[in-house]
Amino acid sequence: MSVRYGGETPEGFGLRITVEAPAGVTSAAPVTVGQLFKLGPTDADGGAYKCVAMSDNDDISSVVMVQALQRSETVGPITVAVLGFYSQIRRLPYLTGSAPSLGQSVQASATVTKVDGKTFAAGAGFVLFVDTVNEEVEVLC
């Protein structure tokens, strides 16, 4: 049985979350404390709680930057600090039939009681997980 990464964070928790380490991590090429990554594609559980290497010219306005808080020599859970505009993770309902995609930002839907996805914009949220059964998304906001 696997444990799913993610979940809501309480207010005031700070922005430390558990994510899956990047592919290719080994004892010869470990994650080191202080190393910078960005939130990336799909993790083993189908969410976006995964970090990947930064690219040249990535900045805090174009990606969600994270910093490793522990050393790891395997692709598995690591604790990271989220850098930038974000303060917590919230579960929000989305408009039936229009589930946001991983990595999108969110905006108020036509009903104004639910959200729908939009192209990523710094400070406008980052969808980390889509729960299609309950029609909710976990959003870094």
Secondary structure, DSSP 8 states (H G I E B T S, - for coil): ----------TTS-SEEEEE--TT--SSS-B-TT-EEEE-S--TTSSS-BEEE--TT--TTTS-EEEE-S-BSSSSEEEEEE-SS---EEEEEB-TT----TT-EEEE-TTSSSEEEES--TTS-EEEEEETTTTEEEEE-
